[in-house]
């Protein structure tokens, strides 16, 4: 018994050290491989969303490869049409930019003048009258300087040779990040197609990595992750469309320019965790700058948008999305901080589905169920 206790005491620090090293290595891998992992995660999420449509075509006796191609092609067309609509709205706004810019400049000048007037009134109230205008003492006369000999002009220095940056270096330094993003985004349609067309083979090969009981657990975990991702994305999409439709109607009633563009922007930005409210207020505020000069109109408009955001987040979101996620608020907050530090804005958007997928795995693995209770609500 004493020997066992001693061996346990010697092995426990080693296991803790190994766990810490593995955790640090995993975090480093997530950080330095974020471009690849973000692309792969987005492709997996899209594949989970499109799988039911491929299954519908399979019931109609359509081969999986052909059904996957049809579904992916339709999805690309939908994305293209949405992008074309957004581009049309932005192009119209760009044409009217000079008119709105002049209006915004006039409003900003009025705000600056009003602020200066308020500062002057406060100064008149606070500063005593005898201290407002102090007589400026005359500057002492400078003694006459001795007449000195003008310095001789310095000889002209040879111009330094102009250093020219090579075109390739300049383009790569300025367009490198954008090129990397576009390159990774171009892989997403192909990844989604191969994940859908080779789904049965990939799932069968993946399950072969486990033993009998582990194979069942892995299959349940995959089903739980797939259902959770579909519910999360579909729920957010439905909620975003509802808020976007109501916001578009409100902006049209307030006679804001381009309500079809500002409404969806405000509606879907309101779903961004924790910073959704200021993001949702930004599009109507920019649109109102070109229309209103009365502060009361701004207050009413922003109050209506804030009310829509609070109703969507506090009443509709728990009913539509909450039952499928089952994460407590503390875990959600920590997950948002963790993934946003690692992956930036993309991590902020993927934090909840990634954490919920981790919880789905813990729910089906017997040894990890205490962690599932820790993450759950």
N, C-alpha and C positions, 0 to 999 in steps of 0.2 A: 504493500500500500504506500509506504514511504517513497519507494522508487517511482511508482506511478505519479505520485504528487509532484516529485521533483522534476520528472520528465515533462509533466504538464506545465509547470512553471517555466521551464526552459523553452518549451515550444510555443507558448502563448505570445511572448514578445516577438518571436520570429514570424508568427502568423499575422500579427498586427502590422508589423513592418512590411510584410509581403502585401497585405491588403492596401496599405497606404501607397506603396510603390505602384501597385496595379491601378489604384484610383488616379494617382497623378499621371500615370502613363495614358490612361483613358482620356483624361481631360486634355492632355497635350495633343493626343490624336484628334480629338474633336475640334480643337482650336486650329491646328496647323492643316488639317484636312477638311476645313469647313466648306470650301468651295465644292469639293467632290461629294461630301456627305449631304450638303444642302440639296444639291442636284438630285442625288439618289433618293433622299427623303421626299422631295416634291414629286418625283416620278412614281414612287411607291404609293403615295397618297392619291395621286390621280388614277393610278391603276386600280386601287381599291374602289374608287368612285365609279369608274367606268365598267367594272366587272359585271354588275347586274345587267347592263345593257347587252354585253356580250352573251351572258347567259340567256337572255331573252331571244337572241338570234339563234342560239344553239337549240332552243326548243322548237324553232322553225326549221330545223334540219340544215342550218347554214354551218359550214365548217368553221372551226375556231379561228383559223388563220384569216379567212375571209371576213368573218364577223368582227375580229379585232381590227382589221384594216378599215372596215366601214365605220366602226365606232370612232376610231382615232381620227379618220378623215372628217367625220361630222364634227367632232370636238374642235379640230383645228379650224374648220370653217366658222364655227360659232365664235371662237376667240378672234378670228380675223374680222368678222362682222362687228363685234363689239369694239375692237380696236379702231376700225374704220369710222364707226360712229363717234367715238371719243375724239379721233383726229379731226373729224369734220367740225365738231363743236369748238375744239381748240383753234382751228384755223379761222373760224368766224370770229372768235374772241381776239385773235391776233390782228385781224383786220381792223377791228374797232379799238385797238389798244391806244392809239394816239388821242382819241376823244376821251376815253376813260382816264388816261394818264393826266390830261389837262385838268379834268374834274378832280382827280385825287390830289393833284398839286394845289389846286385852289382850296380844297378842304384842309390839307396839311398847313398851308399858309394861314388859314383862318384859325386853326388850332394853336399854331405858334403865337399868333397875335393875341389870342385870348389868354394863353398861358402867361405871356409877358405882362398883360394888363392885370391879371390876378396877382402875379408876383409884385408888381408895383403897388397895388392896393395893400397887400400884406406888409410890404416894407413901410408904407405910410402909416399903418396902424402900429407897427412894432417899434420902429426907429423914431426917437424924438425929433421934433422939427429942427432944433438947433444943430443936430448932428447930420442932417441930410445934405447940406451944402457947406462944406468947409472951404474957406478961402485958400486958394492955392498960393503958397509963398513963391515970390519971384526967384527964379534960378540965379545963383551967384554968377557974377561976371567972371569969365575966364580970363586969366592974364594973357596978355599978348604973347603969342609964341614967337620964338626967334625964327627969323627967316632962315630956313635951311635949304640946302641944295637939293634940288629934285633928284630922286634916285634914278639911276640909269635903268632903262628897260631891260628886263631879263631876256637872254637869248631864247628864241623859240625852241621848245622841246619837240623832239620827233614824236609824232603821233604813235600811240601804242597800236600794235596790229590787232585788228578786229578778230575776235574769237567767234567762229561760227560753229554752231552745234549741228552735227549731221542730222539730216532729215529723218533718218530711221530712228535715231536716239530720241529726237524730239517727239515724234509720233508715238513711239512706244511708251515714253514717260508720261504722256498726257492721255493716251487712249488705251494704255495697257489694262487698267482695271475694267473699263467698259468692254474691251475685247474679250477679256476672260469671262465676264458675265454672259456676254452674247454667245461665246463658244460653248459654255456649259448649258445655257438654255437651249441651244440647238440640239443637244443630245436628248432632251426630255421627251420629245415625240417618239424617237426611236426606242428609248428605254421603255416607255409605256407600251408601245406596240409589242415589243418582245416579251415583256412581263405578262401581257394578256394572251398572246398567241402560244407562249410556252408555259402557261400557268400550271397545267397538269403535270408536266415533266418537272418543273422547278419544285412544286409542292411535294411530289412523290420522292424526288431526290433529297429534298430537305428533311423529310420525315424519316428517311432511311438512316440518317445520322444518329437517331435515338433508338433506345431499346423499346421493348413492348409498352411498358407503362409510360415511359418518357415520350413515346410517339403519340400516345393519346393526349398527354398534357400539351405537347407542341401543337397538335392539331386544334385543340380547344383554344390555345393562346392565339393562334393565327386567326381563327374565327372571331374571337373577342376583339382583337385589334382591328380587323376589317369592319366589323359592325360598328365599333366605336368611331372609327375615322369617317365612315359614311354618315353616321348620325351627326357628328360634329360639323362636318363640312356642309351637309345639306341643311342642318338647322341654322348655321350661320348665314348660309345663302338665302334661305327663306326669310330670316329675320332682317337681313340687310336689304332685300328687295322690298319688304314691307315698309321699313323706315325710309328707304329711298323714294318709294311712291308717295308716301305722306309728305316727305320733305319737298319733293318736286311740286306737289300741289300747293304747299304753303308758300314756296318761293314764287310760284306763278301768281298767287293771290297778292303777294307783296310787290309784284311787278319787278322782280329782279331780272337782270339780263341772263340769258342762257340757263333757265331753270332745269332743262333736261340734263345739263352737264353738272350743275351745282348740286342738284338733288341727290343723284347717286353717289357723288363724291362725299357729301356730308353723311349720307346714310351708311355707307360701308366704312368710312373712317370712324364713325361712332362705335364700331365693334372692336376697334383696336383696344386691347386690355389696358386699363388704367390711364391712358392718355387719349382715350377716345373723345372725351368731351371737348377739350381745346381743339383737337383736330376737326371735329364736326362743326365747331363754330367758325373755323377759318374760311371755308368757301362762301357761306352767306355774308360774312363780314366783308370780304373782298368784293362781292357783288353789290352789296349795299353802298359801298363807297362811291360807286358810279351813279347812284340814284338819289340817295337821301343826304340831306344836310341837317335834318332835325335829329337831336340826340334821342328823343322819345321813340322814334321809329327803330333806331338801333337797339334800344333796350327791349322793346316788344319783340322784335325779330329774334334776338339772341335768347330771350327767355323762352320763346316757343321751341327753338331748336334744343335748348338745354332740357326742356320738359320732355320732348320726344326721346332724347338720349336716355334720360333717367327711367322713363317708362320701358324702353327697350331693354336696358341692362338689368333693371331691378325686378321687372314683372314678367317680361316675355322671355328673356334669356334663360332664367331658371326653369321655365315650363317647356321650352323647346329643346334646349341643348343640355341643360343641367342633368336630367335623368340618365343620360348616356355617359357622362364624364365621371361623375362621382369623385371629385377632388375637393378637399377642404380649402378654404381661402388662404390659409398660411402656406400650404404647399403650392398653390397657384402663384402666390406672390414670389416665393423663393424660386420657383421654376422660371418665371418671367425674368427675374434678375439673372439667373444662371445662364439661360440660353441667350438672352440679349447681350451679355458680356462676351459669350463665345462666338455668336453668329450675327450680332448686330440686329438690325431691323427684321431680317428674315427669322432670326431666332425668336424674336418677340412674337411673331405670327405663328411659329411652329411650336412654341413652348408647351401650350396646353395639349395638343394632340400627341406630342412625343411623351410627355409625362403621363398622360392617360394610357398610352400604349404600354409604357413601363408598368403601370398599375395592372393592366390587363394580364400581363405576363405573371406578375406576382400573385394575382388572384387564382391562377391555375397551378402554380407550383407550390407544393405543400410546405417546403422549407421557407418559402418567401412570403407566405400569407401574413405573418406579422408586419412585414413592410407594406403589404397592401392595406392593412388596417391603419397603418400610420399615414399613408397617402390619402386614404379615402375619407369621405365625409361621415 
